[in-house]
Amino acid sequence: MIKEGFPLDKKLHSILREILSTQDVMDVSVKVNLSFSTVRDLYYRTGSVTQANKKAAFELIEAALIKIPLGIESAKEMHNSLMKIKNNCTNLIQ
């Protein structure tokens, strides 16, 4: 949840940490024209949401939403590659 005067919700923080990289946080800071340290503080919950940085909080969510489908597709490709390798290894073992 995003509420002015409070850090990002712990669940939201956990999700963002799982999906976004430091580069993503930097990209959000450029997009919303705020310092990296301001957006980083939101990301790590060391700063509270304010009227001035609220857009950055929403953009962090937006960045995560954009990356999720890419991660799913990448995971499928990795799974297929690993299955091929496993099958080749199985043939070698037998």
C-alpha positions in Angstrom: 0.0 0.0 0.0 1.1 3.6 -0.7 0.2 6.0 2.0 1.7 9.5 2.5 3.7 9.8 5.7 4.7 6.1 5.8 7.2 3.9 4.1 6.1 1.5 1.4 4.1 -1.4 2.6 6.4 -4.4 3.6 4.7 -6.7 1.1 5.1 -4.2 -1.7 8.7 -3.7 -0.7 9.3 -7.4 -0.8 7.8 -7.7 -4.3 9.7 -4.8 -5.6 13.0 -6.1 -4.2 12.3 -9.5 -5.9 11.7 -7.9 -9.3 13.6 -4.6 -9.6 17.4 -4.1 -9.9 19.4 -1.0 -8.9 19.4 0.0 -12.5 15.6 -0.1 -12.5 15.5 2.2 -9.4 17.9 4.6 -11.2 15.7 4.6 -14.3 12.7 5.5 -12.2 14.6 8.4 -10.6 15.4 9.8 -14.0 11.8 9.3 -15.2 10.3 11.2 -12.3 13.1 13.7 -12.1 14.0 12.9 -8.5 17.4 12.1 -7.0 18.5 8.5 -7.0 18.8 8.7 -3.2 15.2 9.8 -2.8 13.9 6.9 -4.9 16.3 4.5 -3.3 15.0 5.5 0.2 11.5 4.7 -0.9 12.6 1.4 -2.4 14.4 0.3 0.8 11.7 1.7 3.1 14.2 4.1 4.8 12.1 7.1 3.6 8.4 7.8 3.8 6.1 8.5 0.9 5.5 12.3 0.4 3.5 14.3 -2.0 6.8 15.1 -3.7 7.9 11.5 -4.2 4.6 9.7 -4.5 5.0 9.5 -8.3 8.2 7.6 -7.8 6.4 5.0 -5.7 3.8 4.5 -8.5 6.6 4.3 -11.1 8.4 1.6 -9.1 5.2 -0.5 -9.3 4.9 0.3 -13.0 8.5 -0.8 -13.6 7.8 -4.1 -11.8 4.7 -4.7 -13.7 6.6 -4.2 -17.0 9.4 -6.6 -15.9 7.1 -9.5 -14.7 6.1 -10.7 -18.2 9.7 -10.5 -19.3 10.8 -12.6 -16.4 8.1 -15.2 -17.1 9.2 -15.5 -20.7 12.9 -15.7 -19.7 12.1 -18.4 -17.1 10.3 -20.5 -19.7 13.3 -20.2 -22.0 15.6 -21.2 -19.2 13.4 -24.1 -18.3 13.4 -25.4 -21.8 17.2 -25.1 -22.1 17.7 -27.0 -18.8 15.3 -29.7 -19.9 17.3 -30.2 -23.1 20.6 -30.3 -21.1 19.0 -32.8 -18.6 17.8 -35.0 -21.4 21.2 -35.0 -23.0 22.8 -35.8 -19.7 20.4 -38.6 -19.1 21.3 -40.2 -22.4 25.0 -40.0 -21.4 24.4 -41.7 -18.1 22.4 -44.6 -19.4 
